[in-house]
Amino acid sequence: MSTWKDDVVKALENLGGVAHISSIHKEVEKIRKGNLNNAVKATIQRELESFSSDSDIFETYLGRKKDLFYMAKGKGNGYWGLRKIKNRFYWVSQNRTFNIERQDGFLWAPYLDKRKKKVFHWESLKDLKDGDIIFSHYRGTIPCVSIVQGSPIENHPRPRLFSNALSWMAEGRRVNVKYIDINPILLTEKFKSEINRFKKKEYWMYNDKLKHNQLYLVPIPYGLAKFLLDTIEKDQNITISDLNNFDESSEVSIDDLKSKTRKKSNKSSGQGFGLSSAERKAVEQRAMEVVSKEMKKQGWKVEDVHKEKNRGYDFVFKKQEKLIYCEVKGTQNSDAKVILTKNEVIAAEKNYPNSALYIVSGIFLDRSKKPVKASLGKLSLKKYPWEIKKDINEKKLVALSYQYTTK
């Protein structure tokens, strides 16, 4: 028979890694298949404290050398977490809002519905914390995994691009997230049945007939999160460490990970991954499309010179006597760094004050398409005139390497 400690660990896994002591009692009761009296509840409390360095009695049990639990909301609040689950996990359904939220890198939900009532699956946003992992449901697939960046932002106005039909949504919560586009997981009937194996409460993504419930953001148990992460790892060789260390400028792509057999010892090395050359090309092309469309709308004549060698810029914009030499960069997220070549820096300095840097962020890579298709994206930075010396002084432009000549 399992120990009380093992059952408390299992209970917290089932509850997503963090829960109030009352929920832990109920979950252990299910695991033990019997009612828990007050003495048993005290035993659970003792196990939590004995194996937590947050507790005053932990020093007494140092011989055990296991720091399993932590006080999730500080002492006296009754919330406990499982240390091995560094991330908590959620499921978000974004059929109507995906394009806008994916492009701008956020989740948003109103405070109240049309009847001026709170809705529990909107209220879930207030529980999100930095590092939590969210699986995005969109049109029968999971095309993205996202990681929460910072704390929820209160009293945030309804996103401007949301449908006018949602005008009753005045204010709400926004949470910034970093989206990571994966090879989409197709949610077949068989896969949905596997998801429903982890169903433990009334509010769930799918009903018993595998029809999708109209819920926005719901926490999911560790068991389901592990099943989804294991599926991604099996199909794409991406681990949770890779997700946490995602860097689109990395030279390692999803295809590299898929073709690479990892040694067990390296599974959690957290090397991260980025884009393949084909994916970078698709992102750059999409960025140029967005910029070209915007400048034409403003009355500029657009000349595409990006294929010409040693230019150091992508476009020449002309309007009357004005000329702009513009370098364009595209990123998948709003907080990404862009890499500039030596040629691009030299050209920008040479052409100042007619040089410009335009950055298009929030580009979505649909990896279900072959070749991969880039879409979305917004013009998030227009740096004109682009003064290289000023960027260097303000440390916005940082040299990644130097060449040393010995003679």
DOFI-961662 format. One record per residue (C-alpha): residue number from 0; x, y, z. Coordinates in nm, 2 decimals, always signed. Layout:
N
<NUM <X Y Z>>
...
This chain:
407
<0 <+0.00 +0.00 +0.00>>
<1 <+0.12 +0.35 -0.08>>
<2 <+0.24 +0.58 +0.20>>
<3 <+0.06 +0.90 +0.31>>
<4 <+0.34 +1.10 +0.15>>
<5 <+0.29 +0.92 -0.18>>
<6 <-0.08 +0.98 -0.18>>
<7 <-0.03 +1.36 -0.10>>
<8 <+0.21 +1.38 -0.40>>
<9 <-0.04 +1.20 -0.62>>
<10 <-0.32 +1.42 -0.50>>
<11 <-0.13 +1.74 -0.59>>
<12 <-0.04 +1.59 -0.93>>
<13 <-0.41 +1.53 -1.00>>
<14 <-0.49 +1.89 -0.89>>
<15 <-0.24 +2.05 -1.13>>
<16 <+0.05 +2.10 -0.88>>
<17 <-0.11 +2.36 -0.65>>
<18 <-0.42 +2.33 -0.44>>
<19 <-0.58 +2.44 -0.11>>
<20 <-0.55 +2.20 +0.18>>
<21 <-0.93 +2.12 +0.16>>
<22 <-0.90 +2.01 -0.20>>
<23 <-0.60 +1.80 -0.11>>
<24 <-0.81 +1.63 +0.16>>
<25 <-1.08 +1.55 -0.09>>
<26 <-0.84 +1.42 -0.35>>
<27 <-0.66 +1.20 -0.10>>
<28 <-1.00 +1.07 +0.01>>
<29 <-1.07 +0.97 -0.35>>
<30 <-0.73 +0.80 -0.38>>
<31 <-0.78 +0.61 -0.05>>
<32 <-1.14 +0.54 -0.13>>
<33 <-1.27 +0.62 +0.21>>
<34 <-1.38 +0.91 +0.44>>
<35 <-1.10 +1.10 +0.62>>
<36 <-1.14 +1.18 +0.98>>
<37 <-0.98 +1.47 +1.16>>
<38 <-0.68 +1.26 +1.27>>
<39 <-0.61 +1.16 +0.91>>
<40 <-0.64 +1.53 +0.80>>
<41 <-0.38 +1.61 +1.06>>
<42 <-0.16 +1.34 +0.91>>
<43 <-0.18 +1.50 +0.57>>
<44 <-0.09 +1.83 +0.72>>
<45 <+0.21 +1.68 +0.90>>
<46 <+0.33 +1.51 +0.57>>
<47 <+0.31 +1.85 +0.39>>
<48 <+0.51 +2.03 +0.66>>
<49 <+0.76 +1.75 +0.71>>
<50 <+0.86 +1.75 +0.35>>
<51 <+0.87 +2.13 +0.29>>
<52 <+1.16 +2.36 +0.36>>
<53 <+0.90 +2.64 +0.40>>
<54 <+0.79 +2.48 +0.72>>
<55 <+0.93 +2.54 +1.07>>
<56 <+0.95 +2.16 +1.14>>
<57 <+1.14 +2.07 +0.82>>
<58 <+1.47 +2.09 +1.01>>
<59 <+1.35 +1.81 +1.23>>
<60 <+1.32 +1.58 +0.93>>
<61 <+1.64 +1.68 +0.75>>
<62 <+1.75 +1.31 +0.75>>
<63 <+1.48 +1.25 +0.49>>
<64 <+1.65 +1.49 +0.25>>
<65 <+1.33 +1.55 +0.04>>
<66 <+1.19 +1.89 -0.01>>
<67 <+0.88 +1.80 -0.19>>
<68 <+0.62 +2.07 -0.11>>
<69 <+0.61 +2.45 -0.09>>
<70 <+0.36 +2.70 +0.06>>
<71 <+0.21 +2.83 -0.27>>
<72 <+0.07 +3.16 -0.12>>
<73 <+0.29 +3.20 +0.19>>
<74 <+0.24 +3.08 +0.54>>
<75 <-0.11 +3.05 +0.68>>
<76 <-0.30 +3.06 +0.35>>
<77 <-0.36 +2.69 +0.32>>
<78 <-0.23 +2.65 -0.04>>
<79 <+0.04 +2.39 -0.11>>
<80 <+0.23 +2.32 -0.42>>
<81 <+0.44 +2.03 -0.55>>
<82 <+0.80 +2.14 -0.62>>
<83 <+0.87 +1.90 -0.90>>
<84 <+0.59 +2.07 -1.10>>
<85 <+0.75 +2.41 -1.17>>
<86 <+0.48 +2.50 -1.41>>
<87 <+0.11 +2.49 -1.37>>
<88 <-0.10 +2.39 -1.67>>
<89 <-0.41 +2.53 -1.84>>
<90 <-0.63 +2.48 -2.15>>
<91 <-0.75 +2.78 -2.35>>
<92 <-1.02 +2.77 -2.62>>
<93 <-0.96 +3.05 -2.87>>
<94 <-1.17 +2.97 -3.18>>
<95 <-1.30 +3.33 -3.20>>
<96 <-1.01 +3.52 -3.05>>
<97 <-0.70 +3.32 -3.16>>
<98 <-0.58 +3.54 -3.45>>
<99 <-0.59 +3.86 -3.23>>
<100 <-0.45 +3.70 -2.92>>
<101 <-0.18 +3.50 -3.10>>
<102 <-0.07 +3.81 -3.30>>
<103 <-0.04 +4.04 -3.00>>
<104 <+0.08 +3.78 -2.75>>
<105 <-0.18 +3.78 -2.48>>
<106 <-0.50 +3.63 -2.33>>
<107 <-0.79 +3.85 -2.23>>
<108 <-1.13 +3.79 -2.07>>
<109 <-1.39 +4.04 -1.94>>
<110 <-1.49 +4.08 -1.58>>
<111 <-1.86 +4.03 -1.63>>
<112 <-2.10 +3.87 -1.89>>
<113 <-2.40 +4.04 -2.04>>
<114 <-2.60 +3.98 -1.72>>
<115 <-2.33 +4.15 -1.52>>
<116 <-2.23 +3.82 -1.37>>
<117 <-1.88 +3.68 -1.31>>
<118 <-1.79 +3.37 -1.52>>
<119 <-1.55 +3.11 -1.36>>
<120 <-1.36 +3.03 -1.67>>
<121 <-1.29 +3.40 -1.73>>
<122 <-1.20 +3.45 -1.36>>
<123 <-0.93 +3.18 -1.41>>
<124 <-0.70 +3.45 -1.56>>
<125 <-0.65 +3.60 -1.22>>
<126 <-0.48 +3.28 -1.10>>
<127 <-0.22 +3.27 -1.38>>
<128 <+0.14 +3.32 -1.28>>
<129 <+0.47 +3.37 -1.45>>
<130 <+0.59 +3.05 -1.61>>
<131 <+0.25 +2.87 -1.63>>
<132 <+0.20 +2.67 -1.94>>
<133 <-0.11 +2.69 -2.16>>
<134 <-0.23 +2.46 -2.44>>
<135 <-0.42 +2.65 -2.71>>
<136 <-0.72 +2.49 -2.87>>
<137 <-0.81 +2.63 -3.21>>
<138 <-1.04 +2.46 -3.47>>
<139 <-0.99 +2.11 -3.36>>
<140 <-0.61 +2.13 -3.31>>
<141 <-0.35 +2.24 -3.06>>
<142 <-0.13 +2.46 -3.28>>
<143 <+0.05 +2.65 -3.00>>
<144 <+0.18 +2.62 -2.65>>
<145 <+0.23 +2.94 -2.46>>
<146 <+0.41 +3.05 -2.14>>
<147 <+0.28 +3.32 -1.91>>
<148 <+0.50 +3.63 -1.89>>
<149 <+0.45 +3.82 -1.56>>
<150 <+0.13 +3.87 -1.36>>
<151 <-0.23 +3.95 -1.48>>
<152 <-0.30 +4.31 -1.58>>
<153 <-0.62 +4.44 -1.42>>
<154 <-0.87 +4.69 -1.56>>
<155 <-0.75 +4.63 -1.92>>
<156 <-0.99 +4.76 -2.19>>
<157 <-1.14 +4.52 -2.44>>
<158 <-0.89 +4.46 -2.72>>
<159 <-0.96 +4.70 -3.00>>
<160 <-0.97 +4.43 -3.27>>
<161 <-1.23 +4.21 -3.09>>
<162 <-1.56 +4.19 -3.28>>
<163 <-1.80 +4.49 -3.24>>
<164 <-2.06 +4.23 -3.15>>
<165 <-1.87 +4.19 -2.82>>
<166 <-1.91 +4.56 -2.73>>
<167 <-2.06 +4.47 -2.39>>
<168 <-1.72 +4.35 -2.29>>
<169 <-1.58 +4.68 -2.14>>
<170 <-1.29 +4.59 -1.91>>
<171 <-1.12 +4.28 -1.81>>
<172 <-0.79 +4.10 -1.74>>
<173 <-0.50 +4.07 -1.98>>
<174 <-0.22 +3.82 -1.94>>
<175 <+0.09 +3.85 -2.16>>
<176 <+0.21 +3.51 -2.30>>
<177 <+0.49 +3.39 -2.52>>
<178 <+0.34 +3.17 -2.79>>
<179 <+0.54 +2.88 -2.93>>
<180 <+0.40 +2.73 -3.26>>
<181 <+0.43 +2.36 -3.28>>
<182 <+0.34 +2.10 -3.53>>
<183 <-0.04 +2.10 -3.46>>
<184 <-0.18 +1.81 -3.25>>
<185 <-0.50 +1.70 -3.43>>
<186 <-0.78 +1.64 -3.18>>
<187 <-0.93 +1.33 -3.33>>
<188 <-1.22 +1.14 -3.15>>
<189 <-0.96 +0.90 -3.02>>
<190 <-0.74 +1.18 -2.89>>
<191 <-1.04 +1.35 -2.72>>
<192 <-1.12 +1.02 -2.55>>
<193 <-0.77 +1.01 -2.42>>
<194 <-0.81 +1.36 -2.28>>
<195 <-1.14 +1.26 -2.11>>
<196 <-0.96 +0.99 -1.92>>
<197 <-0.83 +1.27 -1.70>>
<198 <-1.17 +1.43 -1.64>>
<199 <-1.22 +1.47 -1.27>>
<200 <-1.47 +1.76 -1.24>>
<201 <-1.79 +1.89 -1.39>>
<202 <-1.63 +2.17 -1.59>>
<203 <-1.42 +2.02 -1.86>>
<204 <-1.32 +2.08 -2.22>>
<205 <-1.53 +1.79 -2.36>>
<206 <-1.85 +1.64 -2.26>>
<207 <-1.92 +1.26 -2.25>>
<208 <-2.01 +1.27 -2.62>>
<209 <-1.68 +1.44 -2.69>>
<210 <-1.84 +1.76 -2.79>>
<211 <-1.64 +2.08 -2.71>>
<212 <-1.78 +2.28 -2.42>>
<213 <-1.79 +2.66 -2.44>>
<214 <-1.52 +2.73 -2.18>>
<215 <-1.23 +2.98 -2.22>>
<216 <-0.96 +2.90 -1.97>>
<217 <-0.96 +2.60 -1.74>>
<218 <-0.68 +2.45 -1.53>>
<219 <-0.59 +2.09 -1.62>>
<220 <-0.44 +1.82 -1.40>>
<221 <-0.07 +1.74 -1.41>>
<222 <-0.16 +1.40 -1.56>>
<223 <-0.32 +1.55 -1.87>>
<224 <-0.05 +1.81 -1.91>>
<225 <+0.21 +1.52 -1.90>>
<226 <+0.01 +1.33 -2.16>>
<227 <+0.01 +1.63 -2.39>>
<228 <+0.37 +1.71 -2.33>>
<229 <+0.46 +1.34 -2.38>>
<230 <+0.27 +1.35 -2.71>>
<231 <+0.47 +1.66 -2.83>>
<232 <+0.79 +1.50 -2.72>>
<233 <+0.72 +1.17 -2.90>>
<234 <+0.61 +1.35 -3.22>>
<235 <+0.85 +1.64 -3.22>>
<236 <+1.12 +1.56 -2.96>>
<237 <+1.04 +1.89 -2.78>>
<238 <+1.06 +1.87 -2.40>>
<239 <+0.92 +2.10 -2.14>>
<240 <+1.27 +2.24 -2.09>>
<241 <+1.29 +2.32 -2.46>>
<242 <+0.95 +2.51 -2.43>>
<243 <+1.08 +2.70 -2.13>>
<244 <+1.40 +2.80 -2.32>>
<245 <+1.24 +2.87 -2.66>>
<246 <+1.45 +3.12 -2.86>>
<247 <+1.35 +3.18 -3.22>>
<248 <+1.70 +3.29 -3.31>>
<249 <+1.85 +2.95 -3.20>>
<250 <+2.01 +2.75 -3.48>>
<251 <+1.83 +2.44 -3.36>>
<252 <+1.48 +2.40 -3.53>>
<253 <+1.19 +2.16 -3.46>>
<254 <+1.30 +1.95 -3.76>>
<255 <+1.65 +1.93 -3.61>>
<256 <+1.49 +1.80 -3.29>>
<257 <+1.27 +1.55 -3.47>>
<258 <+1.56 +1.41 -3.66>>
<259 <+1.79 +1.40 -3.36>>
<260 <+1.79 +1.11 -3.12>>
<261 <+1.84 +1.25 -2.77>>
<262 <+2.03 +1.07 -2.51>>
<263 <+1.83 +1.03 -2.19>>
<264 <+2.08 +1.24 -2.00>>
<265 <+2.02 +1.53 -2.23>>
<266 <+1.64 +1.52 -2.23>>
<267 <+1.60 +1.81 -1.99>>
<268 <+1.91 +2.00 -2.09>>
<269 <+1.69 +2.29 -2.19>>
<270 <+1.88 +2.38 -2.51>>
<271 <+1.56 +2.53 -2.66>>
<272 <+1.49 +2.56 -3.03>>
<273 <+1.43 +2.81 -3.30>>
<274 <+1.34 +2.83 -3.66>>
<275 <+1.48 +2.64 -3.96>>
<276 <+1.61 +2.84 -4.26>>
<277 <+1.28 +2.78 -4.45>>
<278 <+1.08 +2.90 -4.15>>
<279 <+1.29 +3.21 -4.11>>
<280 <+1.24 +3.28 -4.48>>
<281 <+0.87 +3.25 -4.44>>
<282 <+0.87 +3.48 -4.14>>
<283 <+1.08 +3.74 -4.32>>
<284 <+0.86 +3.72 -4.63>>
<285 <+0.55 +3.77 -4.42>>
<286 <+0.71 +4.07 -4.24>>
<287 <+0.79 +4.23 -4.58>>
<288 <+0.43 +4.17 -4.70>>
<289 <+0.29 +4.36 -4.39>>
<290 <+0.54 +4.65 -4.43>>
<291 <+0.48 +4.68 -4.81>>
<292 <+0.10 +4.69 -4.76>>
<293 <+0.12 +4.95 -4.49>>
<294 <+0.36 +5.18 -4.69>>
<295 <+0.15 +5.15 -5.01>>
<296 <-0.15 +5.25 -4.81>>
<297 <+0.04 +5.56 -4.69>>
<298 <+0.11 +5.66 -5.05>>
<299 <+0.47 +5.55 -5.08>>
<300 <+0.61 +5.38 -5.39>>
<301 <+0.77 +5.05 -5.28>>
<302 <+1.08 +4.90 -5.44>>
<303 <+1.18 +4.55 -5.32>>
<304 <+1.56 +4.51 -5.33>>
<305 <+1.60 +4.24 -5.07>>
<306 <+1.74 +3.99 -5.33>>
<307 <+2.01 +4.22 -5.45>>
<308 <+2.35 +4.14 -5.29>>
<309 <+2.52 +4.37 -5.04>>
<310 <+2.24 +4.62 -5.02>>
<311 <+2.19 +4.59 -4.65>>
<312 <+1.82 +4.68 -4.66>>
<313 <+1.50 +4.53 -4.81>>
<314 <+1.30 +4.82 -4.94>>
<315 <+1.34 +5.16 -5.10>>
<316 <+1.04 +5.38 -5.03>>
<317 <+0.98 +5.68 -5.25>>
<318 <+0.73 +5.97 -5.21>>
<319 <+0.79 +6.29 -5.40>>
<320 <+1.15 +6.39 -5.31>>
<321 <+1.17 +6.17 -5.01>>
<322 <+1.37 +5.84 -5.00>>
<323 <+1.38 +5.58 -4.72>>
<324 <+1.61 +5.28 -4.71>>
<325 <+1.43 +5.03 -4.49>>
<326 <+1.55 +4.70 -4.33>>
<327 <+1.26 +4.47 -4.23>>
<328 <+1.27 +4.21 -3.95>>
<329 <+1.00 +3.96 -3.85>>
<330 <+0.95 +3.79 -3.51>>
<331 <+0.70 +3.54 -3.37>>
<332 <+0.67 +3.72 -3.04>>
<333 <+0.66 +4.08 -2.93>>
<334 <+0.96 +4.05 -2.70>>
<335 <+1.20 +3.88 -2.94>>
<336 <+1.54 +4.02 -3.03>>
<337 <+1.63 +4.06 -3.39>>
<338 <+1.97 +3.98 -3.54>>
<339 <+2.13 +4.24 -3.77>>
<340 <+2.41 +4.15 -4.02>>
<341 <+2.73 +4.36 -4.06>>
<342 <+2.60 +4.47 -4.40>>
<343 <+2.27 +4.59 -4.25>>
<344 <+2.44 +4.79 -3.98>>
<345 <+2.69 +4.95 -4.22>>
<346 <+2.41 +5.04 -4.47>>
<347 <+2.19 +5.19 -4.19>>
<348 <+2.49 +5.41 -4.08>>
<349 <+2.58 +5.51 -4.43>>
<350 <+2.22 +5.60 -4.53>>
<351 <+2.13 +5.80 -4.21>>
<352 <+1.91 +6.00 -4.18>>
<353 <+1.72 +5.82 -4.46>>
<354 <+1.76 +5.47 -4.30>>
<355 <+1.48 +5.29 -4.12>>
<356 <+1.42 +4.97 -3.93>>
<357 <+1.07 +4.82 -3.93>>
<358 <+0.99 +4.52 -3.71>>
<359 <+0.68 +4.30 -3.76>>
<360 <+0.59 +4.09 -3.45>>
<361 <+0.34 +3.82 -3.37>>
<362 <+0.38 +3.62 -3.69>>
<363 <+0.21 +3.28 -3.67>>
<364 <+0.38 +2.98 -3.83>>
<365 <+0.12 +2.72 -3.94>>
<366 <+0.32 +2.40 -3.94>>
<367 <+0.03 +2.19 -4.06>>
<368 <+0.11 +2.33 -4.41>>
<369 <+0.39 +2.20 -4.62>>
<370 <+0.58 +2.42 -4.67>>
<371 <+0.51 +2.60 -4.35>>
<372 <+0.29 +2.91 -4.40>>
<373 <+0.34 +3.24 -4.21>>
<374 <+0.04 +3.47 -4.14>>
<375 <-0.08 +3.74 -3.89>>
<376 <+0.18 +3.99 -3.77>>
<377 <+0.16 +4.36 -3.69>>
<378 <+0.40 +4.64 -3.75>>
<379 <+0.52 +4.69 -3.39>>
<380 <+0.83 +4.91 -3.44>>
<381 <+0.90 +5.19 -3.69>>
<382 <+1.24 +5.33 -3.63>>
<383 <+1.29 +5.62 -3.86>>
<384 <+1.53 +5.79 -3.89>>
<385 <+1.74 +5.50 -3.77>>
<386 <+2.05 +5.63 -3.60>>
<387 <+2.30 +5.34 -3.53>>
<388 <+2.53 +5.54 -3.31>>
<389 <+2.24 +5.63 -3.08>>
<390 <+2.14 +5.26 -3.05>>
<391 <+2.49 +5.17 -2.96>>
<392 <+2.51 +5.43 -2.69>>
<393 <+2.17 +5.32 -2.55>>
<394 <+2.28 +4.96 -2.56>>
<395 <+1.99 +4.87 -2.79>>
<396 <+2.25 +4.74 -3.05>>
<397 <+2.48 +4.48 -2.89>>
<398 <+2.77 +4.31 -3.07>>
<399 <+2.74 +3.93 -3.04>>
<400 <+3.10 +3.85 -3.16>>
<401 <+3.42 +4.02 -3.27>>
<402 <+3.69 +3.93 -3.52>>
<403 <+4.05 +3.99 -3.40>>
<404 <+4.32 +4.05 -3.65>>
<405 <+4.67 +3.96 -3.54>>
<406 <+4.86 +4.17 -3.81>>
